[in-house]
């Protein structure tokens, strides 16, 4: 189930699913230590002897954000209960606080009493055992703790703060479903403590006038010690929940300004998605600089692992988009984070945890014959260099570069230049960007040439001309080899991959793959090069999903979350990044506003398949358009931001060349 509403501050990240149920709680690092583990942390209401969880059927839901903010704007209506709720959630800026403000509207012409219940299913440190929850009577709050992890829950409705009712209990062993069951008759037991595998629930009561409304506030504080969460509780009481919400609103409204030049030329839908993509992307970035791929724990059901890792490639491309969007500090933090992670071989590993430790991997260190085999996606190392050069070129931040030159640029440049296939002169085999197959990949080749060019430019800044000349020669040689080996006259286009056997025979993989866009994206060949044109036309023709949903698949017969074996009609599920790469090609080759029209259509396709909140998944169902795999995916949002900016830049260039923008279809 997608995460429709992530909110966070770089330390505390919460994610709500499509039923407005809290599923993920990360603290004190974004993407590391999920204290909810994807379980249902329920929110419910009792009225007139009836009870409903907000995850139940019967609710009409509209889950969005307030415009230009990371404050939720959730509308919930239950026709049978005759109740409508408007909810605003936010994570405070300086404080690790979640605040939920609820307005309950009585749609009947009689006074009514309602009770709201907030449940927490604790998995502190990411597992259930050894946790304690207890009722703190002086503040009328519930406290969960395990070691140096504390979570404090309380609320306010009426004259004074604090829960009106509560219960602590056990779950997930000896037949215990959880303390949430205690709420379904509208009355809580008041059990004051539980230990082991625990959950808790607290309630607030409102008396609603006929046709009127009432307001209630819930909050959660996160800290390493009891003193931390108690202090945050006092902060809520002193400043007031509404003032804290207002501060969050104003901050994000200021953060998102100003719009890039020309954004107003796009449709209101695209403008909103551009702004919201920046905000959603910000929730996935840890304060220490780690750019997480995704923090949707439902993916655990697919392979018992998550996307809560930093892939250097994804992080570099997203940092580039943030840099172009006017957020160089976030790009700088990423380089500071990744600057210490280069191996002694001169490459980055597959992926990393948010604290910089090595992430899980399925890439082996031993080859088929037991010899050493680097478990890498070489494009990751190359794209970090490419983005670092771009960062320096746009910021002139020589101080950062000085700290990274010897530790990142030199070892990575040496590795890229030397890790070559002896038969073709192309980069030696590594894993593709999809992490599925090992070989010599067109996407990787294009990235390596861009990385070597970047390393050479950076080396000249420090007077290392010998390095620079050698790395430029290596880039020239790889580019020439790409023309010779990767372009296949028998196909009339580029192959996605080559394999070289022990006898030196070169075998091309003719599968059409959206990642062939790397040919022009990283400047290996121009977008209007006839060979690139033929390749991208094949991508558009063969990978377009021929259902009402549309969109571009990753490659022919993509097995990941495969929904159909009708390959001619559905080559794979539509991916946002792949569809946006096609838009990038139409932008790069455009010489008139009319030639930009297809790119605009593809951008609108992305917006049409975003969730109402603006969240973009990794892929969508080819028949229904529903999100598939993780959601939100940072790479999807970063690519959308980058493509919008490329579109606006090309539109501006055409206008400067005498093409008035109003001629654009």
C-alpha positions, 0 to 999 in steps of 0.5 A: 500500500503506498504512503500517501502522506509523508511528513518529517523534519530530517530526523523524524519521518512519519508516513500515512497510507491511503486510509490515513493510517500511520504505518512508518515512524523513523527516528532519529535518522530518516530511513533507519529504525522504523519504530512502527515496522509498517504495522497499523497504528490506528486512529478511530472514532466512537459516536452514538454507540458505534465505532469506526477505525479510519482504516475501515470501509465506509469512509470517503477520504481525500488525502492531500497537503495544504498548498506549498506545505508539508502540513496535511489537509485530510478530509474524512466523511462517514455518511452512516455516522453523519460525521466529517473530520478535517485533520492537519498533521505536521512534524515540527521544525526544531522539535521532534514532534508530531502534531495532529489537529482534528476538527469533527463536524456533526452533520445531524441536528442534535447534540452528540458526544464523540470520542477519538482514539489514537493507537500506537503499536510499538516496535522501538528499535525496529522490533517488538520485544523488551518494550515498556509502555506506561501511563504518566498521570501528572501529564495524563500521557502515555510513554513508550520506551526501550533503551535510548528511545522514548515516545510520548503521546498526549492530547488536548480537548476541553479545558486542560491537556491530557488524555481523557482515557487510556489503556496499555497492553500486549500484542502479537503473542498468546492470542493478544491482538492488541489494546486497540480492541479495547476501544471498540466499545468506546471505553478504555480499561485504564490499564496503566502499564505493560511490558514486552510486546506492547501497544497503547491507546489514548482517547479524547472526548468532544461534545458537539452541538447540533450541526456544530463542531469540536476540535481536538489535538494529539501529539507525539514527542520522540527523544533519546531520554525521558527528559527529552520527550517531557521537555517537548511536551512542555513546549507544546503546552507553552507555545500551543499546538496551533502556533507550532502548526503555523510555524511549520506552514510558514517555513515550508511556504518560504522554503518552496519559494521562489518558483523557477523562471517560466514555471507559470507557463506550465499548467496549474497541475504541473506547477503544483506537482513540481512544488510538492515533489520538492517538498515530498523529496525533502522528507526523504532526506536525512539531516546528515545528508543521506538521500533515501530511495524510499521509506515505504515498509510495505516492500518488506512483503516482497523480499524481506528488505526495504528501499530505505538505503542510499544508492549513490547513483540515485542520490547523485541524480537527485542531488543534481536536481536539487542543485538545479532547483535552487537547493545547493545546501542539500546537494552539499550535505549529500557529498559530505555524507558520501565523501567518506564512503569510497572503498580502497579500490576506488568505487562506491558499494551497492548501497548504504544505510543512512548512517553511512554503514554498508547496506544489504546487497545481493551482488557477490564478491566472487565470480562463477569460477570463484575469482574476485568480482567487484559487486558494483554498479559502476554508473554509481561511482561515475555519476557521483563525480559527474554531479560533483563537477556540476555542483562546483561549476554552479556554486564555486564551493572550492572548500568542499571540493578541497576536502573531497578531491583526494578522497573521492575524485582521485581514487574514483577517477583512477578506478574508472580509467583503469577498470576496462574490458581488454577486448573492447576497451569499454568499462569492464562488466558490472551490474546494471542500474536495475541491479539485475544483470552483469555485463557492459551496459550502455547506460553505464558506459555513458555515465563512465565517460561523463564521470571521467570528463568530470574528474579531469576538469576537477583535476585541472583545478588542483594542477593535476594535469597528468591525471586530467589528460589521462582521464580525458584520453580514457573517456575518448577511448571509451566513447570511440569504443561505444560507437564501434561496439554498442551501436549495432548496424544489424539492429539499426540502433544501440544495444543495451548491453554487451557480454564478452566470453573467454574467447573474446567474442562480443555478444549484444543484448538486443532488448529495448531498455529505457535506460538507453536514454543515458546515451544523451542524458550524460552527453555521450552522443547528442540527442539528435544524433541519428543513431540516438534518434533511432534508439529512442524511437524504438524505446518509444514505440516498443516500450509504450504501454498500449493500454489506456494507462500508457507510460514507458516500461523499463524494458521488454518483458520486465519481470519485476511486479509483472502484471501481464505476459501480453508483452506486445501490449504490456512490455512491463509496468509503466515507470515514472522515471522511464517516461520522464527520460522519454520526455527528456529526449523530446526536450533535448532534440526540440528546435521549435515549440511544436517539438516540445509538445510531446514532452509536455504531454509526458509531463502531464501523464506523470501528473495524471498518475500521481496520487492526489497528495502529489506522491509518485510511486516507482511504477503503476499498474498497466491496467488500473494506474494504481501505484506499484512497489514503493511510494513515494520513490525519491528518484521519481520525484527527483527526475520529475523536478529535473525534467520540468527544469529542462523543459523550462530551460529549453522553452526559454532558449527557444523564446530567446531564439525568436520562438514565442512561447504562446505558439507552443501547442 
